[in-house]
Amino acid sequence: MTANNSGGPPINTSPASALRRELGRWDLALFFVVAVLNLNTISSIAASGAVALWLWVAALLGFFLPQGIAVIELSHRYPGEGGLYLWNKEVFGDFHGFIAGWAYLATNVFYIPFVLLYLTGIGLYVWGPRARVLIDNPLIAFPAVLGTLFLITFVNVIGAGVGKWLNNVGGIGTLVAAAMLIGMSVWGFRAHGSNLHRADLMQLHLDWPIVSAFGATCFSLIGLELASVMGDEIRDPRRTLPSAIAISGVACAVFYMGTTAVLLAAIPASQIGVVQGLVEAISRLSQQVGLPWILPVTAAVLSISVIGIASAWLTGSARLPFVFGLDRYLPAALGKLHPRYKTPYVALIAQSTVCALFLGMSFAGSAVKEAFITMLDLSAVLNLVPYVYIFAAVLMLASNKKEEARPPGRFRPFTLRMIGSVGLLTSLLAIAVVFVPSKQVGSVALFEVKMFSGTFFFLGLGTFLFWRGRRNEARRVDSE
């Protein structure tokens, strides 16, 4: 127990010591790959055209690189379970730490179903033209996503030692799928040409729908902070995290740029489907190279990758309700560990249940394609909010005020001020442009209503839960 720096009762800042340190350097590197390199987001970004490649360059330099440095710095100073929740609580106080963690947690209400919906799209595409139209049928998509969600939850309840292999295999599957796609493209374009030409990169016409894709591009690069949420389950985090971030960061940057270029080269931007665009490119390329059997093989590898992505985000983000339960901002039951597997099983089950509830609500008033876009954009806003806190925390640590009282860092104050400023401005810009509807949105009014109401609802709910938890804990302490 430590003193509450907001003047309230003492709170618990450390999770149960029974958590097992199961994650090593290569586990983390593959964990980061499967969390960050989400090939399912490429379709919606590539639909913007050749400008998408420039959006990647801007996001990699303005957001991804600062993100990596910030995560290394903060996890070095404040290692432990809770990650960004712990960092911001230490720098800004309990309320801001909770809101940063809550926004990050709320993201997965939409993001995990979004990932699993893409998995459904892959499966239906492989089954042929008649099956492909079913992707826009909620009666097909909802049960498929729900069943996969609960299966992944069960595996992670068994333990991080078991669940990490699902993440590892998913990370390997992501790299293999991206490499196969790029390899096929090089083979196919030599004989059949490409839809992407050098002149396309010079003829750039920015409009609001294209600018809105920048938010989705930054959102695609989040995830380097995810493993830090599991700080007490990492072996020697101060040594293993920096090298794992460096390895995975380079791999993600290369494959994101490469697969986007391949998708644009294989399919005209106007014909790219947001749910099945990548598998469409694989289908066309497999026909061009005369190897139709590559489609089901690559689709199977992509499916493994997507399952790993969902598992990684479910595993990492479930540690937030776990520490919220320990600190009694949310029901204390969320802080329980499974007596046999030593996993936060209540938090895992609760998170999956909430995901299932909001999955059903997301289909209200829209087809699956539009629900897909709305889930992606709302996830982007909620997940970029914690980055505003993260980069602001880095700027705070870079100041000279009370520096002697802070834990020692890895980077110089000048570097921290530089990446903190760039990352903060990029995050705020990305949040703003996400509210601009993309080309795939049918009803602009309905899209804006869902975006604004969803954002304010979740942030308002987080504020309410924090103060209710604070009040209940104060009463409990007084009664003792």
Beta strands, then each sheet from edge to edge (+ up, - down):
end
